Amino acid sequence: NLTITIHGANDAPVLAVQADPSSIAEALRELDGSVAVAAVNGPATVVVAGPHPDLDAAESVLASHGLRTKRLNLDYAFHSPLVADCGPRLSRMLAGLEPAEPTTRMVSTVDPDIDVPCLDATYWARNVTDPVRLWPAINRLLAEDHRALVEVGAHPVLARPLTAGVAQAERPGPVIHTLRRDERGVTALHRALA
């Protein structure tokens, strides 16, 4: 069993922004650095996180740049500086971890450019604190001619940005979600298979 208590991160909202990461970074330069990119989920779908007052300011700055934003109702601002103190604690807790090389190929959203990530304690600490680089990982797979994307999760939150990304990359292929909130799992899986 591994339990980490996160102090303060649940006081931090997150914001979805419909823009490319470089446009968001440019807009956020107007602030003091307390709001950071937490996830790059698509070529024009980014999540930023920061303390309430700073995120309010970021929302205004992003709007002044003509960027659309939406508040997300999440419990914690994972993958941001707000949980930075969790990384070293998690790394210490997992210090004895002796990972084996994966037997199935994995493209990491922590380091999408690395062929075989070392899944040690440091990796898992970074998995909690570093931004999620989903789109760079997906873009790599698309460039390698992988075509079908399957979102495995309790509700399809990535289907829209992934579908847009596949279209932008001009790599036709299906984006399939497996489950939906308020729908029986078996029914949802059968629908996905169909």
PEKA-V168558 format. One record per run of one state. SS is the DSSP state (~ for helix, > for strand, _ for the rest). FROM is the first residue (numbers start at 0). TO is the last residue. Records with the same first field share a line. If there is no record, write none. Layout:
# PEKA-V168558
SS: FROM-TO / FROM-TO
This chain:
# PEKA-V168558
_: 0-7 / 11-12 / 18-19 / 28-34 / 42-43 / 49-50 / 64-66 / 72-79 / 93-119 / 129-130 / 132-132 / 143-147 / 151-157 / 168-173 / 177-183 / 193-193
~: 8-10 / 20-27 / 51-63 / 80-92 / 120-128 / 133-142 / 158-167 / 184-192
>: 13-17 / 35-41 / 44-48 / 67-71 / 131-131 / 148-150 / 174-176
